[in-house]
């Protein structure tokens, strides 16, 4: 099977719901994207590399899902509605069974969000996936990292720490009860992009971002952009993992939350006066929201216990490919 037959068979779809935003899709030198009047394009790109972002034996259907999910999560953090995406795919060989499963996972999530594959590239080489996703948001309404203000409450969606727990278990670094591992692994390999929540938070959240590299490190990016500090409640954070193993005490769960990663949940700030609206947005999007702290005028990040004592956070940092 040659390159163009591979594209035709697995990625060029003839029977899909028409997408008015895609004026021209796969088949030409360039695709043509047409955002609606009064809209700005939101664009994000993520690369997934075998051995760095996923295990060599990962389920290809799950990998297809995650490859798009991590990009859709960026659109969610901007309050943007997905339109289309491109896929650059490096493959060591044209494995038909692998490609069929990968495409199945990819398009199941794409169809769920009305997001059209509009082009890309394929080549032979080490397994590497690079997706660029395009969304639209009304001009001036995009959620940014820079809008947070002292006094705003800090919220997270869903659960945190479960993906890190699964990663450590699969690496043999931590023992997890067999009945709990599947749920944790689902969070690692099939994250849920919070697109509906991002749309519902437009006009409510003052700042937002997605959590991909760990809460402490990611939050510091938001604090830098918003030029403020934050205080987080350690007891609340320790209850965020959904996978509750009796062997994991509160400090261990807190560590998974603060220094984990691969959560792909939304972190956002909002005025306390908007608390009812925030909870309504979470209810409308079908996702639980938790208030984990507050933005403060004093710079820096503080995680405090029930007695108000600050805990050390210096060992919790964002994932860095070159650190």
Secondary structure as the mmCIF struct_conf table of DSSP 4:
data_model
#
loop_
_struct_conf.conf_type_id
_struct_conf.id
_struct_conf.beg_label_comp_id
_struct_conf.beg_label_asym_id
_struct_conf.beg_label_seq_id
_struct_conf.end_label_comp_id
_struct_conf.end_label_asym_id
_struct_conf.end_label_seq_id
HELX_RH_AL_P HELX_RH_AL_P1 UNK A 3 UNK A 10
TURN_TY1_P TURN_TY1_P1 UNK A 11 UNK A 11
BEND BEND1 UNK A 14 UNK A 16
TURN_TY1_P TURN_TY1_P2 UNK A 20 UNK A 21
STRN STRN1 UNK A 22 UNK A 24
TURN_TY1_P TURN_TY1_P3 UNK A 26 UNK A 27
BEND BEND2 UNK A 28 UNK A 30
STRN STRN2 UNK A 32 UNK A 33
HELX_LH_PP_P HELX_LH_PP_P1 UNK A 35 UNK A 36
TURN_TY1_P TURN_TY1_P4 UNK A 37 UNK A 38
STRN STRN3 UNK A 39 UNK A 49
STRN STRN4 UNK A 50 UNK A 50
TURN_TY1_P TURN_TY1_P5 UNK A 51 UNK A 53
STRN STRN5 UNK A 54 UNK A 54
TURN_TY1_P TURN_TY1_P6 UNK A 56 UNK A 57
HELX_RH_AL_P HELX_RH_AL_P2 UNK A 60 UNK A 77
TURN_TY1_P TURN_TY1_P7 UNK A 78 UNK A 79
HELX_LH_PP_P HELX_LH_PP_P2 UNK A 80 UNK A 80
STRN STRN6 UNK A 81 UNK A 91
BEND BEND3 UNK A 92 UNK A 93
HELX_RH_AL_P HELX_RH_AL_P3 UNK A 96 UNK A 112
TURN_TY1_P TURN_TY1_P8 UNK A 113 UNK A 114
STRN STRN7 UNK A 116 UNK A 124
BEND BEND4 UNK A 125 UNK A 126
STRN STRN8 UNK A 128 UNK A 138
TURN_TY1_P TURN_TY1_P9 UNK A 139 UNK A 140
BEND BEND5 UNK A 145 UNK A 145
TURN_TY1_P TURN_TY1_P10 UNK A 146 UNK A 147
TURN_TY1_P TURN_TY1_P11 UNK A 150 UNK A 151
STRN STRN9 UNK A 153 UNK A 157
BEND BEND6 UNK A 158 UNK A 158
BEND BEND7 UNK A 161 UNK A 161
HELX_RH_AL_P HELX_RH_AL_P4 UNK A 162 UNK A 170
TURN_TY1_P TURN_TY1_P12 UNK A 171 UNK A 172
BEND BEND8 UNK A 173 UNK A 174
HELX_RH_AL_P HELX_RH_AL_P5 UNK A 178 UNK A 189
BEND BEND9 UNK A 190 UNK A 190
HELX_RH_AL_P HELX_RH_AL_P6 UNK A 195 UNK A 200
TURN_TY1_P TURN_TY1_P13 UNK A 201 UNK A 204
BEND BEND10 UNK A 206 UNK A 206
STRN STRN10 UNK A 207 UNK A 211
BEND BEND11 UNK A 212 UNK A 213
HELX_RH_AL_P HELX_RH_AL_P7 UNK A 215 UNK A 226
TURN_TY1_P TURN_TY1_P14 UNK A 227 UNK A 227
STRN STRN11 UNK A 229 UNK A 233
HELX_RH_AL_P HELX_RH_AL_P8 UNK A 234 UNK A 238
TURN_TY1_P TURN_TY1_P15 UNK A 239 UNK A 239
BEND BEND12 UNK A 242 UNK A 242
TURN_TY1_P TURN_TY1_P16 UNK A 246 UNK A 247
HELX_RH_AL_P HELX_RH_AL_P9 UNK A 250 UNK A 259
STRN STRN12 UNK A 265 UNK A 270
HELX_RH_3T_P HELX_RH_3T_P1 UNK A 272 UNK A 274
HELX_RH_AL_P HELX_RH_AL_P10 UNK A 275 UNK A 285
TURN_TY1_P TURN_TY1_P17 UNK A 286 UNK A 286
STRN STRN13 UNK A 289 UNK A 296
BEND BEND13 UNK A 297 UNK A 298
BEND BEND14 UNK A 300 UNK A 300
STRN STRN14 UNK A 301 UNK A 304
TURN_TY1_P TURN_TY1_P18 UNK A 306 UNK A 307
BEND BEND15 UNK A 308 UNK A 308
HELX_LH_PP_P HELX_LH_PP_P3 UNK A 309 UNK A 309
STRN STRN15 UNK A 310 UNK A 311
HELX_LH_PP_P HELX_LH_PP_P4 UNK A 312 UNK A 312
TURN_TY1_P TURN_TY1_P19 UNK A 314 UNK A 315
TURN_TY1_P TURN_TY1_P20 UNK A 321 UNK A 322
#
